[in-house]
């Protein structure tokens, strides 16, 4: 089998169906990767297999519920090949994603990101959905016309780089625990290390799941990580969310300090859930 010498990496927690769809997407690839590394956070390692590429699954235990930064760093240690593609577990790769990233990394040793399109609710339940994802999806509202991208808009949903570049950036900072800001921090670290951030048309399709705006379900994580980010970079990340927390009367944001006024109530969290 003439697979590309490239490792695809994903980290997962309670996303079994989404993970199966990610594997199905990779099996539709025009050019297969050599391996898929799956890191299951605080749960048993996946038993998924593929006839087209090696699947290697690992269990990663940590005290925190979602050790996103540490789990990604762990995944890179397991990767066999010098080029790595990082896909969020909710993402299904387009058929040319692996080839696009491999060619880009061969051309230039940059940090590469690709567009993400969001699948409609129920899209993956339809017959032959893997061939209809383009028509059943819409572009990311912020990064929809992805050409040149600011380091502050770096995302971990869909990116690739060499191990050499990853190590030069320093990996993901494990001081960020749980949800929020660890990928923005990674982008800032890339800029500080003068690593070029470039765009390649390697589209990933994000599967629908319940999400919140603002993400009140991650209230404490977001505030803790925002503080860590500010102490490191002297600017606030996730400003849109922090302002919404402030408008809701949950926090007071002034100069260099965030003060918690109260916790979000259960009904507020429910009301923040997006309808689509």
Secondary structure as UniProt FT lines:
FT   STRAND          4..12
FT   HELIX           16..27
FT   STRAND          33..41
FT   STRAND          54..60
FT   HELIX           68..78
FT   STRAND          83..87
FT   TURN            89..90
FT   STRAND          91..93
FT   TURN            95..96
FT   HELIX           97..107
FT   STRAND          111..113
FT   STRAND          116..119
FT   TURN            121..122
FT   HELIX           123..125
FT   TURN            127..128
FT   HELIX           129..131
FT   TURN            133..136
FT   STRAND          137..139
FT   TURN            141..143
FT   HELIX           151..153
FT   STRAND          158..162
FT   HELIX           163..169
FT   TURN            174..175
FT   HELIX           182..192
FT   TURN            193..194
FT   STRAND          197..199
FT   STRAND          204..206
FT   HELIX           216..218
FT   HELIX           219..233
FT   HELIX           239..247
FT   TURN            248..249
FT   STRAND          251..254
FT   TURN            255..256
FT   STRAND          257..260
FT   HELIX           266..271
//
